[in-house]
């Protein structure tokens, strides 16, 4: 594979440490190169193309192989995916031939595909509930519940986010341009709730008021900001898909406002409070 700013060549001492390259600008896809016996796991419907020696198998759950072989283990893995709004099934792509083989997956929305080695961020990443695209075999997709009630109600992402765990490569899809911020202990940033894409578990996530009454009603930023306090890493996306979709619907006459974020568990009322409409 040719070199690019987002490329990686495997460590032969680590299982399923896949090679990959991310191609494109606004409409990206990730091309993964597999050695014999290596596998990649992806969301159903994400495939762009594959070599003939790469066999495709649809599995119940997240395909990580970490839930055990029994029915209850598979049911638990599938249930976690259903709670986060994903399909009950994932697809496993395994190279069954000789030499190298490639498989490619694309994001369904404009934006960026971010490659992250979970071993380098402490083994866990918390992200928006529809961000997982693909991963090396062994990555587990779970559920992260917000501990604070107010954060769950008005935090844009709701009570439920995705929790990705393991020690391999994972590819997450984010809207627009992605910025990574590393926060020192006690350092704090405020982010529009819909623009919060992912963070490491060491970061404290809470809400703060966006300002006074005038700012809330006329500033267009909603009632709350996401407050993120270090230490840890935070990834911010410039264009949540729901904001883009809201602009398109408003232009088409669907409703008379814009959708800025990811919604909340309170539905339309929560969107109004959160500045999403």
Buried (B, 14 or more C-beta within 10 A) or exposed (E): BEEEEBBBEBEEEEBBBBBBBBBEEEEBBBBBBBBEEBBBBBBEEBBEEBBEBBBEEEBBBBBBBBBEEEEEBBBBBBEBBEBBEBEBBBBBBBBEEEEBBBBBBBBEBBBBBBBBBBEEBEEBBBBBBBBBBBBBBBBBBBBBEBEEEEBBBBBBBBBBBBBBBBBBBBBBBBBBEBBEBEBEEEBEBEBBBBBBBBBBBBBBBBBEEBEEEEBBEEEEBBBBBBBBBBBBBBBBBBBBBBBBBBBEBBEEEEEEBBBBBBBBBBEEEBBBBBBBB
